[in-house]
Each structure stands twice: as C-alpha cells, then as structure tokens.
Amino acid sequence: MRFFFALFFFASIIFFGSFGHAQTMMEMKEEAGVKYKQADGEMNRIYKLAREACDSAGKERLKKAQLAWIKYRDLCCEAEASIYEGGSLYGLAYTNCMIALTKERTGRLRVYDVESSWK
C-alpha cells in the first residue's frame, strides 16, 4: 500500500510540476524549504497586520489562537508524514504539509481585512 501511495505521490509531482524543475530528492526538499519560508514569511506579515487591527483583548486572543495553531500544525504534519517515518520521503511530506497548513492559516488571518483600503 505504501508503495502505491509513494508511486502516486511522485507521479503527481511529475504530472503537476509542483516542484518546478527539481529532479533529485535533495532538490525537491530544497525547493519545498524555500516555498515554506515564503509561506511562513507571508503568514507572519499578515499576522502582524491582524494584530494591529485588534484592540488589546483581541490581540491577546489572537496570540493565544496563533500559539495553539502552531502546536496543531506541528502535530498534524508529524502525523501526516509519519507514514514515511525512517524513509527519505518523511522530510518532504512534512514540509509540504507545513506549506499547505501555513497557506491555509494565512487565508484565515486575512479575515481581519488587514489589507483593505478603507482603514
């Protein structure tokens, strides 16, 4: 079963080109790392703007929510990547999960309408 999942995983990478021109596992991991840093940077930028849009009580609630989300993200990605534990795909699966959840969280933080022109 893991073989078929791994085969599907690599086939989707090749078919959809989610790793640009990466050919080796090392290159795919490096590209994923760059994508994660970009996603994390954008999320942190939006988080700071969201905090500025809140009153003091809202800032504290947002901070608690963000800290809880970080714990959730880490545990979720560990669990998701655990099927590759000890294998070469573990790090790539973990980082891809981090990218996806970070982008999702960034979208949720945009609820604060932090970049609207009317502020």
C-alpha positions in Angstrom: 0.0 0.0 0.0 2.8 2.4 0.8 4.4 1.6 -2.5 1.3 2.7 -4.4 1.0 5.8 -2.3 4.6 6.7 -2.9 4.2 6.0 -6.6 1.1 8.3 -6.7 3.0 10.9 -4.8 5.9 11.0 -7.2 3.6 10.8 -10.2 1.6 13.8 -9.0 4.9 15.7 -8.6 5.9 14.9 -12.1 2.5 15.5 -13.6 1.6 18.7 -11.8 5.1 20.0 -11.6 4.7 21.2 -8.0 8.5 21.2 -7.6 9.4 23.2 -10.7 12.5 21.7 -12.2 13.7 19.7 -9.3 15.0 16.2 -10.3 16.5 14.8 -7.1 15.1 14.3 -3.7 17.6 16.9 -2.4 16.4 19.4 -4.9 12.8 18.7 -4.1 13.5 19.2 -0.4 15.4 22.4 -1.1 12.5 23.8 -3.2 10.0 22.8 -0.6 12.1 24.6 2.1 12.1 27.8 0.0 8.4 27.6 -0.5 7.8 27.0 3.2 10.0 30.1 4.1 8.0 32.2 1.7 4.6 30.9 3.0 5.8 31.4 6.6 7.0 34.9 5.9 3.7 35.9 4.3 1.8 34.4 7.2 3.9 36.3 9.7 3.4 39.6 7.8 -0.4 39.1 7.7 -0.4 38.1 11.4 1.3 41.3 12.4 -1.2 43.3 10.4 -4.0 41.4 12.0 -2.7 42.1 15.5 -2.5 45.8 14.6 -6.2 45.7 13.6 -7.2 44.3 17.1 -7.9 46.0 20.4 -5.8 44.8 23.4 -8.2 42.0 24.2 -8.4 40.9 20.6 -4.6 40.9 20.4 -4.3 38.6 23.3 -7.0 36.2 21.9 -5.2 36.2 18.5 -1.9 35.5 20.1 -3.3 32.5 22.0 -5.0 31.2 18.9 -1.8 31.5 16.9 0.2 29.7 19.5 -2.4 26.9 19.6 -2.4 26.8 15.8 1.4 26.3 15.7 1.1 23.3 18.0 -1.7 21.9 15.9 0.3 22.5 12.7 3.3 20.7 14.0 1.4 17.7 15.4 -0.7 17.5 12.3 2.3 17.4 10.0 4.2 15.0 12.2 1.2 12.6 12.0 0.7 13.1 8.2 4.4 12.4 7.5 4.6 9.5 9.9 3.7 7.0 7.2 7.2 7.8 5.8 9.0 7.6 9.2 12.6 6.5 8.6 12.3 7.0 4.9 13.6 9.6 2.5 10.1 11.0 1.9 9.5 11.9 5.5 11.0 15.4 5.3 9.4 16.2 2.1 6.0 15.1 3.2 6.4 17.1 6.5 7.5 20.3 4.7 4.7 20.0 2.1 2.2 19.7 5.0 3.7 22.8 6.6 3.4 24.7 3.4 -0.3 23.7 2.9 -1.3 24.5 6.5 0.6 27.7 6.6 -1.1 29.0 3.5 -4.4 27.9 4.9 -3.7 29.8 8.1 -2.7 32.9 6.2 -6.1 32.9 4.5 -7.8 32.6 7.8 -5.8 35.5 9.2 -7.0 37.6 6.2 -10.4 37.6 7.9 -9.2 40.6 9.8 -9.4 42.5 6.5 -5.8 43.7 7.2 -5.1 45.0 3.8 -8.3 46.8 3.0 -8.0 50.3 1.6 -10.6 51.8 3.9 -8.5 51.6 7.1 
